[in-house]
Amino acid sequence: MKIGFIGLGIMGKPMVRNLMKAGHEVVVYDIIEDNIKEVEKDGAKAAASSADVARQCRLIITMLPNSGHVKTAVMGPGGVLEGAEAGSILVDMSSIAPLASKEICAACAEKGVKMIDAPVSGGEPKAIDGTMSIMVGGDKAVFDEVYDILMIMGGSAVHCGDIGAGNTTKLANQVIVAVNIAAVAEAFMLSTKAGVDPEKVFDAIKGGLAGSTVMNAKVPMILDGNFKPGFKIDLHIKDLNNAIETGHAEGAYLPLTAQVMEMMQILHEDGYGQNDHSALMRFYEKVTGTEVRK
């Protein structure tokens, strides 16, 4: 099958590679030419624009940073809707505001293009090994039609409801991850300041109720001082901002989310925005003057 793919960042490149490994021809576009060249070497076919991708492919996947980027790539000049034919399917796998997903879907519907929102969780490691969690909103029949393609890139794909439900689910995921990382960082700073070996604390508690996928993934990075991004702080700020805006619109109060976002904003101002979100530990290290390491 010929698949279009727009957005070749940390997540997009391995997703394209997995589609090609599964035997699909992939036509790609990104505003950064070097990203296109990188996946061209692996066998992808370059397109001149998002519209060009859509002219060549009935199924188009977008994987972009935020709502504005998706709107531009789909609805803007040279965008998907310039090239797509009626009956084409757009799968937006970006993490954006649910209201933006609804707006883009409405524009697609005017041209007879079907759309689902299908954001992902798992970061770069799971994008590489094709085991991401995929949360989907939109027409169930469209979800069923593209399910096998989604499962090339993910370990699970769950239909959560109407358009926007995928991104609402992703926002809930990002709130839990952010607050969890902050709690982990706070707890391990406590143990370190109290003179207890953080490695031993990790070994002692990871199998109990406090244990989590977040702890297992992020504590080893923290202890190694390895903040190479699997998911960047700046991107998590974007997600938490979308969560807070959605919360305001829906009457949901998110005080913990707001607090963690402020911590991340401080790290951004300190130059750590491109670090992995496990670098929330740097906030505690800044205020205490103590590093948590092996």
Residue, then its C-alpha position, 0 to 999 in steps of 0.5 A: m500500500k502507498i502511504g503518505f507521511i507528513g512530519l519526520g521528527i523524533m517520532g515520525k522517522p521511526m514510524v516511517r521506517n516501521l511502515m516500510k519494513a512492513g512492506h509499504e511504500v511511503v511518500v514523505y514530506d517535512i519542512i526540514e529537508d534534511n529529515i526528508k533526505e534521512v528517510e529517503k536513504d531508507g527507501a522513502k519517496a520524497a514529495a514536494s509538499s503536503a499537497d503532493v503527498a495527498r495527490q499520490c496517496r489515499l491514506i495520509i498520516t500527519m505527525l507534527p508538533n502542535s495544533g497550528h502545524v497540523k492546521t497549516a499542513v492540512m488546511g493551509p496553502g500547499g496543504v493536504l486538502e489541496g491535493a486530497e481526493a474525496g474518499s481519502i483518509l487523514v490519520d492525524m497522529s499528532s498530539i494537539a488540542p481536541l477542539a483543533s482536531k474537530e476544526i480540521c475534521a470539519a474542513c476535511a469533511e467539506k472535501g469528502v476526506k475522512m479523518i481520525d485523530a490518533p495521538v500516541s504515547g511511548g516516546e522515541p523508544k516505542a516509536i522505534d520498536g513499534t509498540m506505541s499506545i495509540m488513542v483514536g477518535g473519530d468514525k469507528a468504520v474509519f478506525d477499523e479500515v486503518y487498524d492494521i496500519l496503526m498496529i504496524m506502529g503501535g502495540s495497541a490502538v483503542h477507539c476512544g470515541d468521536i473526533g477529538a476523543g483521541n487527543t482528549t485521552k492523550l491529554a489525560n495520559q500526559v497529565i498522568v505522566a507529568v505529575n508522575i515524573a514530578a512525584v518521582a523526582e521529588a521522592f528521590m530528592l527526599s531520599t537523597k537529601a536524607g542520605v539513602d542511596p537512590e538506587k536502593v530506594f528504586d530497587a525497594i519500591k519499584g515492585g510495590l504500589a508506587g512502581s510504574t512504567v514511568m518510574n521504571a523508564k525515567v529513574p535509570m535516566i535520572l540516576d545516570g544523568n542522561f536527559k537525552p530526549g525521548f520526549k522533550i520538556d518543550l513538547h510536554i509544556k505544549d501538551l500540558n498547556n493544551a490540557i489546561e486550556t481544554g480543562h478551562a473550556e470543559g470546567a475541569y480544574l487541573p491544579l497539579t497539572a498547572q504546577v508541573m507546567e510551571m516547573m517545566q517552564i522554569l526549566h525551559e527558561d534555564g535552557y533545558g527545554q530540549n531535554d527529556h521530561s525526566a529532567l524535571m529532576r533538574f528543577y529539584e536539583k536547582v532549588t536544593g543544590t543537590e544532584v540525584r545520581k548513582 
